[in-house]
Amino acid sequence: MAPNLTQMAEYFGFNPGQRDLYLGANIAFATGVLSLPVSALIGFVADVVPSRKSLYAATVLLGGVASVLTGMSRTYAQLYFARFVCGGCMSGSVPVAFSLLGDLFDTADRNAASSGLTAMMGAGIILGQVYAGMVGPVKGWQYPFYVSGALSGCSALLVLRFVRDPIRGGKEKVMQDMLSQGLKYDRKITLLDFWHALTRNESNAILMWQGFFGSVPWGMVFVFLNDYLSQEQGLIVR
């Protein structure tokens, strides 16, 4: 949205002040904050479903559908709901992906795999903004959302086709010994365990507070900087 914020404001009939409030602050709030319970629920479900691969693919596919619906939005309420769903799926897919990586790669390779995934997420943000800025002024603000949705759908299908569902804990030495004896790891997290991890684990608490305050400046950059440079500083969107 950021590279084409003013174009979207004109489409929905917003003035500059309303643009910053409704398309900037409120949509970002729905995407990044209100959707947190959805993403947390997906992360919890990842520990209890029989197939994390299917859960990941379904989450990515639903996020892609929400992206397409964003482009098809004709009212602000439709846009708000689509971004809410997209934000929940986008955030919710991350813990599922890291959970899969933990059981797909050995301990020695896990850092490299996690770093690669994190790097690709950053690259996706950069390339997505560049692409939206290039095609938005020509084909309309909706077009990048259609492309994003289509690519998400393709990604979900590729995961279903080529990624294997790993055994939980199958790459851990202790678990390998247990599995070799014909035993099965079937421990599932409970809602109480989940709540305890969120509220009582000091490391998690520090990370969450750091993430909350650290996201404020980055959120302002991602949401408003593109539009500020084009509208206030005279730079072209492309």
N, C-alpha and C positions, 0 to 999 in steps of 0.2 A: 504493500500500500504506500509506503513512504515516498518513493520517487514520483508517484502520481497523485499525491494527496489533494492538491488544488484541483486537478481535473475531476477527482471524485467529488469534491465539495461542490463544484459546478453542476455535476450530474444530479446530486441530491438536493441542490438548492440551498447550500449553506454559505453564509458569509465567512470572512476570514476568522472571526472569533469563534463561530460555530464549528468551522473546520477543525481548529486546534482542539476544541473541547470534545466534540462528538466523534470525529474521525481519528483524532490523535489520542487524547487522554482516555476517553471512554472505551474505545475499541481496544486499545492496548491493555486497559484494565480487565476487560472481558477475556482477552486472549491469554494474558499472563497471570492474572490473579484469580478471577472467578472460576477459571477452568482448573485450578489446582486440585479441587476435590476429585474431578474426573481423572486427572493424571495420577493422583495418589491411589485411586481405586484400581486403575489399570496396573499400577506397580504392585499392588497387593494381590490382584488376581493372578499375576504372573507366577506367583509362588504356589498356587493351588491348582491351576489348570493342567490337564495332562499334556498339552502341546503348546509350548511357548512360541514355537514357530508360527502356528496358526493364529495365536493371539497377536503377535507382532504384525503379521500380514493383514489381519482384520483391522487393526488399529491404523496402520498406514493407509489402507484402502478407504476407511471411513474418513480419515483426514483429507484424502484426495477428493472424495465426494463433497466434503465441506468446502474445499477450495473451489471446486466447480460451482457450487451453490453461491459462494461469495461473488463470483463473476456474474451470476444470474440474478443477483439481488436487485429488486426494484424498489424496496422500501428500506428505511434505516433499520427497522426491527429485523427484517430478514438478514441484512448484513451483519447485525450484531450477533444474532444467533449462530450464523455460519462461522463467524470468527471465533465465537466461544467454543463450538465443537472442534474446530480446526486446532485451536490452542490446546485443548485437552488431549487430543490425539497426538499432536506434535510432542508435547511434554511427556505424555504417557508412554510413547514408543521408546523413549530413551532408557528407562530402567529395564524394560524388556530386552532391548538390544544388549545392554551391558550384562544382563543375566545370561543371555545366550553366549556371549563372548567368554564369560567365566567358565563355561562348561565345554566350549569348543576348542579352547587353547590351553596348553600347559602353562604352569606358573611362570616359566621362563619367557614365554611368548606373550603373556597376557598384557604386559605394559605396552608393548608395541602395538598390539591389536586395539587396545583402548585408545592409545594416542592417535592411531590412524582413524578411528571412528570419530573422535573429537575434532580432528583436523578437517575431516570431510564435512562435519556439521558446520564448522566455520566457513569452509569454502562454499557450501551451499547458500549460506546467508549472503556472502559477498557476490557470488555469481547471480543469485536471484535478484538482488537489488540492481545489479548492472543490467541484467536482461530486462527487468521491468522498466528501467529508465530508458532503454533503447527502443523497445517496441510499444510502450504505453502511449507516447505522443503520436504514434503513427496508427496503431490498430485499436487504441482505446485501453483504458485501465483494466477492463475485464479480461483481456487476452492473456496476460501472464498467469492469471488464476486458472484459466482453462488448461494451459500448458502444464502448470504445476500439478493440477489434479490428474491429468493424463499420465505424467511421469510417476506420480505416486501409485497409481493403479498398476502400471507396468512393474514398478519396484516390488509391489506386493506379490504379483504373479511370479516374478523371478525368485523371490524368497521361497514361495511355496514349491517351486519346481526344483531349485538347486540347493537350498540350505537343508541340512539334515537336523532333525530334532535331537539334541544331545541328551545323554543321561545326566540327571541332576547329580552334581558332585562327582561326575565320572573322571574328571581330571585331577582330583585331589588324591594325594597318596593314601591317606587313611581310608577314603572311600573306595579306592581301587582294591585295596586289600579285602575290604568287606564284600565288594561286588564279586571278586574272584572266588569267594566262598559260597556264592549263590545267594547271598543276602541282598535285600533291596532297601535303598534309602527312601523312606516314605514320610519323613517328617514334614509337616506343613505348618506354615506360620498361621497364627490365629489373630483375630482382631485385637486381642489384648496384647499380644507380642508386638503387633504393628504399632499400636498406640504407645506402648512402652518405648519402642525404638525412636519414636518421634519426640516424646516428652522427657524421657529419663536418660537417654544416652547422651552424654556430654559432647562427644565428638559430633554427633548429628546436630545437636543444638547449635554448636559453634558454626558448623557449615551452613545451616539454614539461615542464621542471622547474618553471616557474612554474605551469603548469596542474596539475601533480601536487600541489604544496603548497597552491595556492590552492583546490583542490577539497576538501581535508580539512574546513575549517569549514563550507563549503556542504553537503557530504555529511552532516555531523552535523545541520545544520538541516533538510534535506529529509527525512532518515530518522527522526529522533527528536523534533523539536520538536512536531509535531502531537500525538503520543502523550503527551509530557511535559505539555503544557498541559491535555490532557483528563484524564489519570490522576493527575497530581501536583498540578495547580493547580485542578482542578475545573471547567474550562471544558467546555461541551458540544461534541461533535464537530461538530454542525451550526452 
